[in-house]
Amino acid sequence: MYKLSLIILLSFFIFIECNLNSSSKVITEYKPFTSKEITDTLITEAKTIKHKFNNRGVNWERTIILPITGKFAEESHYVTKADSFNKVWPIDSIENIEKHLLQSLETYKRFDSTITFESLYNNYWHKEWTPAEGGHIGQGSIGDIQLQMLTPETELWLLTMMWAPGEKPKAGTKFILSANEKSVVVVAGFETGPADKKFMGGITREVHAWLETNSESEIKLEYLKNQQMPEGPTIN
């Protein structure tokens, strides 16, 4: 989509130039942008992030510099502003989760019309809310404000990391993940984790599905320079 937009914009300027120089018949030759040239305009070359974990006798910390490649754990689902329950939050790990997943499936189908419910959510933990960890079932680290901020479309493409104190980005900050010649824009700042140092961070089932990866795959993480990019798969 972005490549097409660039082509249209460039074609417009070529048209203007041709008209301005009609007397000398000057025509500028169009040279398509490569995928790498487009990608290079979307990311920064480097960004430093600090991680830290200290709980139940497990202590570790590290500093990473983006871009970086690593493993990403598969996260459970989070409550969005469109979800509703008998109480404000789910009373157990499965309350109204199927309704949530069906909506997620319809959003995912915009990028892959062949996907089915069972092929996308083929393990039991795909059909559960994230466990309560110092909060409610399905709640991230930003607390109750999640119910006003997190949309169903954003929740599909979440990224979590074990941010050190003061390092967690503003909710909605975007990064880009790449593997198997596919990329997806992910959104961070809603949750912290995972605790296991072997993982660079955590991502949703939908991100893994799109990238054709799992928790043992090596995935490239980059900071997205253009924060206005929509979350979700990038189509080259």
Secondary structure, 3 states (H helix, E strand, C coil): CHHHHHHHHHHHHHHHHHHHCCCCCCCCCCCCCCHHHHHHCCECCCEEEEEEEEECCEEEEEEEEECEEEEEEEECECCCCCCCCCCCCCCCCCCCHHHHHHHHHHHHCCCCCCCCHHHHCCCHHHHCECCCCCCCCCCCCCHHHHHHHCCHHHHCCEEEECECCCCCCCCCEEEEEEECCEEEEEEECCCECCCCCCEEEEEEHHHHHHHCCCCCCCEEEEEECCCCCCCEEECC
